[in-house]
Amino acid sequence: SIYGAVSYNPKKVDAGQATIIHTHNMIKNLEGDADITFSQTLRSFDDYLSANRRTKTPVAHFSINPAPEDKLTDEKLSALADDYMERMGYKNQPYIVYKHNDIDREHIHIVTLRIDETGKKISDSNDYLRNHEICRELEILHGLKRITDKKQEESQYFLKKIDYSKGDIRRQIANSLKSLIKDY
């Protein structure tokens, strides 16, 4: 739902686990900076949603997870997000990019809509395959670590020994369990 996708990331921002690093075709707040509030984010999507109420899945929520060794600035992550959105066919859409640091690696979440400004649904057919191909292209284009076996890489990453000194034990355990649940 639009509410679920839009409310997930601000909760992370409020908890200090995410920041807004980039927006595209979004309403800016009165100060003109990119610190967009929840209601302003929803308003940025209103006209698009009003143009087509028949689409069952109007919201797209993408996550891009560079390898832990890839240390990217906010500017480089923003450029990565723009390149990704253009290649996925969402170049002209309103979208907001959040950088998450709720796990050991920084990653980004992009929230946008699958309805364009004319009310036409943007095809999500073969999104998984397109996403895979585009991510491999972006790894080369942006000089990122190439991921040859995503499942193995995710397992190696999430199945780390829990470190009590880092705090947030519940989150560390949850990340390990998520990896195990996917595999089994």
C-alpha positions as CSV (number, residue, x, y, z in Angstrom):
1,S,0.0,0.0,0.0
2,I,1.1,3.6,-0.5
3,Y,0.8,4.2,3.3
4,G,2.9,1.2,4.2
5,A,5.7,2.0,1.7
6,V,5.7,5.7,2.6
7,S,5.6,5.2,6.3
8,Y,8.2,2.5,6.6
9,N,11.2,4.7,5.7
10,P,10.3,7.8,7.9
11,K,10.1,5.4,10.8
12,K,13.7,4.4,10.1
13,V,14.6,8.1,9.8
14,D,13.0,8.9,13.2
15,A,14.9,6.0,14.7
16,G,18.2,7.3,13.3
17,Q,18.6,4.3,11.0
18,A,18.0,6.2,7.7
19,T,18.3,9.5,6.0
20,I,16.7,11.1,2.9
21,I,19.6,11.6,0.5
22,H,17.8,12.4,-2.8
23,T,14.4,13.2,-4.3
24,H,13.2,13.5,-7.8
25,N,10.0,15.4,-9.0
26,M,8.9,15.6,-5.3
27,I,7.3,18.5,-3.4
28,K,10.0,20.3,-1.4
29,N,9.3,21.7,2.1
30,L,9.1,25.4,2.7
31,E,12.8,25.7,3.5
32,G,13.5,24.1,0.1
33,D,15.7,21.3,1.4
34,A,15.1,17.6,0.8
35,D,13.9,16.8,4.3
36,I,10.4,15.9,3.1
37,T,7.7,15.1,5.6
38,F,5.4,12.2,5.5
39,S,2.4,14.3,4.3
40,Q,4.4,16.0,1.7
41,T,5.6,12.7,0.3
42,L,2.0,11.5,0.1
43,R,1.0,14.8,-1.6
44,S,3.7,14.3,-4.2
45,F,2.1,11.0,-5.2
46,D,-1.6,12.2,-5.0
47,D,-2.1,13.4,-8.6
48,Y,-0.6,10.2,-10.0
49,L,-2.7,8.0,-7.8
50,S,-5.8,10.0,-8.6
51,A,-5.2,9.5,-12.3
52,N,-5.5,5.7,-12.0
53,R,-7.3,4.0,-9.2
54,R,-7.6,0.6,-11.0
55,T,-4.0,-0.4,-10.6
56,K,-3.7,-3.1,-7.9
57,T,0.0,-2.4,-7.1
58,P,0.5,1.3,-7.6
59,V,3.6,1.5,-5.4
60,A,7.1,0.4,-6.2
61,H,9.6,0.1,-3.4
62,F,13.1,-0.8,-4.6
63,S,16.2,-1.6,-2.5
64,I,19.7,-1.4,-3.8
65,N,22.4,-3.1,-1.7
66,P,26.0,-2.5,-2.7
67,A,28.6,-4.9,-1.3
68,P,29.8,-4.0,2.2
69,E,33.2,-3.2,0.7
70,D,31.7,-0.5,-1.6
71,K,31.9,2.7,0.4
72,L,29.7,5.2,-1.5
73,T,29.1,8.9,-0.7
74,D,25.5,10.2,-0.7
75,E,26.2,11.8,-4.1
76,K,27.3,8.5,-5.6
77,L,24.3,6.6,-4.1
78,S,22.0,9.3,-5.5
79,A,23.6,8.9,-9.0
80,L,23.2,5.1,-8.6
81,A,19.5,5.6,-7.8
82,D,19.0,7.9,-10.8
83,D,20.7,5.5,-13.2
84,Y,18.7,2.6,-11.8
85,M,15.4,4.4,-12.1
86,E,16.1,5.5,-15.6
87,R,17.0,2.0,-16.7
88,M,13.9,0.5,-14.9
89,G,11.6,2.9,-16.8
90,Y,10.9,5.3,-13.9
91,K,13.0,8.3,-15.1
92,N,10.2,10.9,-14.9
93,Q,8.4,9.5,-11.9
94,P,8.4,11.2,-8.5
95,Y,10.6,9.2,-6.1
96,I,12.4,9.6,-2.8
97,V,15.7,7.9,-1.9
98,Y,16.5,6.8,1.6
99,K,19.9,5.7,2.8
100,H,19.6,3.0,5.5
101,N,22.3,2.1,8.0
102,D,20.1,-0.3,10.0
103,I,22.4,-3.2,9.0
104,D,26.2,-3.3,8.7
105,R,26.2,-2.3,5.1
106,E,24.6,1.0,3.9
107,H,21.9,0.5,1.3
108,I,19.2,2.6,-0.3
109,H,15.5,2.3,-0.6
110,I,13.6,4.0,-3.4
111,V,9.9,4.7,-3.1
112,T,7.9,5.6,-6.3
113,L,4.7,4.9,-8.2
114,R,3.9,2.5,-11.1
115,I,1.5,5.1,-12.5
116,D,2.7,7.9,-14.7
117,E,1.5,11.4,-14.9
118,T,-1.1,10.5,-17.5
119,G,-2.6,7.7,-15.4
120,K,-1.0,4.9,-17.4
121,K,0.4,2.0,-15.5
122,I,4.2,1.5,-15.9
123,S,4.7,-2.2,-16.7
124,D,6.2,-4.3,-13.9
125,S,6.4,-7.3,-16.1
126,N,9.7,-9.1,-15.7
127,D,10.8,-6.6,-13.0
128,Y,12.9,-9.3,-11.3
129,L,14.8,-10.2,-14.5
130,R,15.2,-6.6,-15.5
131,N,16.4,-5.6,-12.0
132,H,19.0,-8.4,-12.1
133,E,20.4,-7.3,-15.4
134,I,20.4,-3.6,-14.5
135,C,22.2,-4.2,-11.2
136,R,24.9,-6.1,-13.1
137,E,25.2,-3.2,-15.5
138,L,25.4,-0.7,-12.7
139,E,28.1,-2.6,-10.9
140,I,30.3,-2.2,-13.9
141,L,29.3,1.4,-14.6
142,H,29.8,2.6,-11.0
143,G,32.9,0.4,-10.4
144,L,31.2,-1.6,-7.7
145,K,32.1,-5.1,-6.5
146,R,30.7,-7.6,-8.9
147,I,28.2,-10.1,-7.3
148,T,28.3,-13.4,-9.1
149,D,26.2,-15.4,-6.6
150,K,23.8,-13.2,-4.8
151,K,22.4,-16.0,-2.6
152,Q,25.8,-17.0,-1.3
153,E,26.8,-13.3,-0.8
154,E,23.7,-12.6,1.2
155,S,24.2,-15.7,3.4
156,Q,27.8,-14.8,4.1
157,Y,26.9,-11.3,5.0
158,F,23.9,-12.0,7.3
159,L,25.3,-15.0,9.1
160,K,27.8,-13.1,11.1
161,K,28.5,-13.7,14.7
162,I,26.3,-11.4,16.9
163,D,28.3,-8.6,18.5
164,Y,26.8,-7.5,21.8
165,S,29.0,-4.4,21.9
166,K,27.3,-3.0,18.7
167,G,23.9,-3.0,20.5
168,D,20.5,-3.6,19.0
169,I,20.7,-7.4,19.5
170,R,17.2,-8.0,18.3
171,R,18.0,-6.5,14.9
172,Q,21.2,-8.6,14.6
173,I,19.3,-11.8,15.4
174,A,16.4,-10.8,13.1
175,N,18.9,-10.3,10.2
176,S,20.4,-13.7,10.8
177,L,17.0,-15.4,11.0
178,K,15.8,-13.7,7.8
179,S,18.7,-15.2,5.9
180,L,18.1,-18.7,7.3
181,I,14.3,-18.5,6.5
182,K,15.1,-17.6,2.9
183,D,17.5,-20.5,2.5
184,Y,15.3,-23.1,4.3
